[in-house]
Amino acid sequence: MITLEPTTEQRIRQAATESGLTIQTFLDLLIERYMCDKLDIQQADLALSQAGEISLDELKAKYDL
């Protein structure tokens, strides 16, 4: 069990309700999406670090990301 600030808990409840999901399902999907995004970023960083490519930092600087 975790303890959240009341404002944070309310925002989670509101987002879950607006999504038509239970809080548990909403949080499960949120964590799953985070993990997928993290993996995508790691894979992109690896691909960009290969010879002949630019690094993630260079890409961010080039496109002001």
N, CA and C of each residue as an Amber inpcrd file, in Angstrom:
protein
   195
   0.8480000  -1.1770000   0.0000000   0.0000000   0.0000000   0.0000000
   0.8890000   1.2350000   0.0000000   0.4460000   2.2330000  -0.7340000
   1.1890000   3.4870000  -0.7690000   0.3010000   4.6140000  -0.2680000
   0.9330000   5.6370000   0.2320000   0.2170000   6.8070000   0.6920000
   0.4670000   7.9340000  -0.2960000  -0.6120000   8.5060000  -0.7850000
  -0.5170000   9.5880000  -1.7520000  -1.0340000  10.8810000  -1.1500000
  -0.5510000  11.9630000  -1.6950000  -1.1080000  13.2530000  -1.3190000
  -2.5750000  13.2480000  -1.7510000  -3.4550000  13.8630000  -0.9880000
  -4.8820000  13.8650000  -1.3550000  -5.1370000  14.4100000  -2.7680000
  -4.3920000  15.4290000  -3.1690000  -4.5690000  16.0010000  -4.5050000
  -4.2130000  14.9800000  -5.5740000  -3.1390000  14.2520000  -5.3740000
  -2.7130000  13.2320000  -6.3350000  -3.7410000  12.1120000  -6.4030000
  -4.2050000  11.6780000  -5.2590000  -5.2110000  10.6140000  -5.2360000
  -6.4800000  11.0550000  -5.9550000  -6.8900000  12.2770000  -5.7490000
  -8.0940000  12.7890000  -6.4010000  -7.9080000  12.8500000  -7.9190000
  -6.7310000  13.2560000  -8.3680000  -6.4530000  13.3230000  -9.8030000
  -6.4990000  11.9310000 -10.4240000  -5.9750000  10.9460000  -9.7100000
  -6.0220000   9.5660000 -10.2080000  -7.4640000   9.0870000 -10.2810000
  -8.2300000   9.3310000  -9.2390000  -9.6380000   8.9290000  -9.2280000
 -10.4070000   9.5830000 -10.3780000 -10.1850000  10.8610000 -10.5860000
 -10.8760000  11.5940000 -11.6330000 -10.4930000  11.0610000 -13.0140000
  -9.2050000  10.8340000 -13.2370000  -8.7480000  10.3250000 -14.5310000
  -9.3150000   8.9360000 -14.8010000  -9.3400000   8.0870000 -13.7890000
  -9.8860000   6.7380000 -13.9520000 -11.3790000   6.8080000 -14.2770000
 -12.0890000   7.6440000 -13.5590000 -13.5260000   7.8020000 -13.7910000
 -13.7990000   8.3100000 -15.2030000 -13.0440000   9.3240000 -15.6210000
 -13.2190000   9.8830000 -16.9620000 -12.8860000   8.8560000 -18.0420000
 -11.9920000   7.9360000 -17.7300000 -11.6040000   6.8900000 -18.6810000
 -12.5840000   5.7280000 -18.6820000 -13.4750000   5.7050000 -17.7120000
 -14.4260000   4.6130000 -17.6040000 -13.8070000   3.3410000 -17.0670000
 -12.7050000   3.4940000 -16.3320000 -11.9820000   2.3450000 -15.7990000
 -11.9820000   2.3750000 -14.2810000 -11.7460000   1.1980000 -13.6890000
 -11.5220000   1.1830000 -12.2440000 -10.1440000   1.8010000 -11.9860000
  -9.9260000   2.2210000 -10.7720000  -8.6300000   2.7980000 -10.4270000
  -7.5240000   1.7750000 -10.6510000  -7.7610000   0.5260000 -10.2620000
  -6.7590000  -0.5290000 -10.4420000  -6.4160000  -0.7250000 -11.9070000
  -7.4380000  -0.8250000 -12.7440000  -7.2050000  -1.0070000 -14.1830000
  -6.4960000   0.1990000 -14.7750000  -6.9240000   1.3900000 -14.3940000
  -6.3030000   2.6180000 -14.8820000  -4.8180000   2.6470000 -14.5380000
  -4.4900000   2.3470000 -13.2890000  -3.0870000   2.3630000 -12.8670000
  -2.2850000   1.2480000 -13.5370000  -2.8830000   0.0740000 -13.7030000
  -2.1950000  -1.0140000 -14.4040000  -1.8440000  -0.6010000 -15.8300000
  -2.7970000   0.0150000 -16.5370000  -2.5480000   0.4710000 -17.9050000
  -1.5070000   1.5870000 -17.9450000  -1.5770000   2.4710000 -16.9890000
  -0.6200000   3.5750000 -16.9070000   0.8040000   3.0520000 -16.7210000
   0.9730000   2.0840000 -15.8420000   2.2900000   1.4920000 -15.6060000
   2.7600000   0.7340000 -16.8370000   1.8630000  -0.0090000 -17.4670000
   2.2220000  -0.7550000 -18.6740000   2.6800000   0.1810000 -19.7880000
   1.9560000   1.2780000 -19.9720000   2.3450000   2.2550000 -21.0020000
   3.6900000   2.8800000 -20.6830000   3.9200000   3.1580000 -19.4060000
   5.2090000   3.7190000 -18.9930000   6.3420000   2.7590000 -19.3300000
   6.1530000   1.4810000 -19.0040000   7.1960000   0.4860000 -19.2650000
   7.4480000   0.3400000 -20.7730000   6.3880000   0.3650000 -21.5750000
   6.5530000   0.2810000 -23.0330000   7.2860000   1.5050000 -23.5630000
   6.9220000   2.6830000 -23.0830000   7.5980000   3.9140000 -23.5060000
   9.0740000   3.8860000 -23.1260000   9.3490000   3.4080000 -21.9240000
  10.7330000   3.3270000 -21.4650000  11.5450000   2.3940000 -22.3590000
  10.9680000   1.2610000 -22.7100000  11.6420000   0.3150000 -23.6010000
  11.8520000   0.9310000 -24.9870000  10.8440000   1.6190000 -25.5000000
  10.9770000   2.2810000 -26.8010000  12.1110000   3.2970000 -26.7910000
  12.2240000   4.0530000 -25.7300000  13.2840000   5.0560000 -25.6080000
  14.6530000   4.3850000 -25.5650000  14.7590000   3.3040000 -24.8110000
  16.0330000   2.5840000 -24.7310000  16.4290000   2.0190000 -26.0930000
  15.4540000   1.4650000 -26.8150000  15.7410000   0.9080000 -28.1300000
  16.1260000   2.0080000 -29.1230000  15.4550000   3.1400000 -29.0580000
  15.7890000   4.2520000 -29.9440000  17.1750000   4.7820000 -29.6360000
  17.4840000   4.8930000 -28.3580000  18.8120000   5.3740000 -27.9560000
  19.8960000   4.4220000 -28.4650000  19.6550000   3.1270000 -28.3470000
  20.6110000   2.1360000 -28.8380000  20.7780000   2.2540000 -30.3550000
  19.6690000   2.3750000 -31.0740000  19.7360000   2.4910000 -32.5320000
  20.4750000   3.7520000 -32.9530000  20.2530000   4.8330000 -32.2290000
  20.9070000   6.0960000 -32.5780000  22.3780000   6.1150000 -32.2050000
  22.7990000   5.2260000 -31.3260000  24.2010000   5.2110000 -30.9110000
  25.0640000   4.3540000 -31.8420000  24.4350000   3.6780000 -32.7830000
  25.1900000   2.8430000 -33.7130000  25.9610000   3.7210000 -34.6970000
  27.0440000   3.1790000 -35.2150000  27.9200000   3.9210000 -36.1230000
  27.1300000   4.5360000 -37.2690000  27.4750000   5.7780000 -37.5880000
  26.8310000   6.4710000 -38.6840000  25.5560000   7.1920000 -38.2760000
  25.1570000   7.0450000 -37.0640000  23.9540000   7.6960000 -36.5670000
  24.3490000   8.7620000 -35.5450000  23.3530000   9.5650000 -35.1280000
  23.6250000  10.5610000 -34.1010000  23.0850000  10.0660000 -32.7720000
  23.6000000  10.6020000 -31.7010000  23.1600000  10.1730000 -30.3720000
  21.8170000  10.8100000 -30.0400000  21.1680000  10.2980000 -29.0080000
  19.9060000  10.8430000 -28.5540000  20.0840000  12.2940000 -28.1320000
  21.1710000  12.5950000 -27.4460000  21.4260000  13.9770000 -27.0270000
  21.5860000  14.9000000 -28.2280000  22.2640000  14.4290000 -29.2670000
  22.4370000  15.2370000 -30.4730000  21.0950000  15.4450000 -31.1890000
  20.2710000  14.4110000 -31.2160000  18.9440000  14.5100000 -31.8330000
  18.0840000  15.5300000 -31.0900000  18.1130000  15.4530000 -29.7580000
  17.3400000  16.3940000 -28.9480000  17.7870000  17.8170000 -29.2050000
  19.0890000  18.0310000 -29.2680000  19.6290000  19.3700000 -29.5100000
  19.2670000  19.8500000 -30.9130000  19.3550000  18.9760000 -31.8830000
  19.0960000  19.3430000 -33.2700000  17.6460000  19.7700000 -33.4690000
  16.7120000  19.0620000 -32.8420000  15.2920000  19.3270000 -33.0270000
  14.6610000  20.0330000 -31.8110000  15.5000000  20.5420000 -30.9180000
  15.0390000  21.2970000 -29.7510000  13.9680000  20.5280000 -28.9720000
  14.2820000  19.2690000 -28.6770000  13.3470000  18.4230000 -27.9250000
  13.5970000  18.4720000 -26.4510000
